[in-house]
Amino acid sequence: MKDWDSIAGKLTSTPAVATWAEDEMQVFGIFDDGQLWDTYWDGVAWHEWHAHGGELVGSPAACSWGPDRIDVFARGRDGGLWHLWYQPDGWQPWERLAVDLASDPSACSWGPDRIDLFARSNAGELLHGWWDGSAWSFAG
């Protein structure tokens, strides 16, 4: 039985992974400094960890709806849902989406310009949020 490969890092969260191109993987985790960090596999080797800032708790979620697009979601220390994304011109700044969470988010995409998010509300309800290509919407 082969041992796991160590990619190092100081994660305090469960990792999240997204793939956005052939032979490419991006892994995200929250480190002990409360920031989101990532490393990526380019088909040959893992690259150094890179910090993306944030004041986060719990575990992130990540998905991709197309080539050169990655969306990452995490719960902030303020209880809010925070969003960071990569597009061809680079990483965009964190934005706070208009919802508070009692759990870590889950994310998926089933097509271009579509993201679905799920999390538990402070009242214990399942929240569903989605990006339709032009705006975020949330339902409880």
Secondary structure, 3 states (H helix, E strand, C coil): CCCCCCCCCCECCCCEEEEEECCEEEEEEEECCCCEEEEEECCCCECCCEECCCCEEEEEEEEEEECCEEEEEEEECCCEEEEEEEECCEECCCEEEEEECCCCCEEEEEECCEEEEEEECCCCCEEEEEECCCCEEEEC
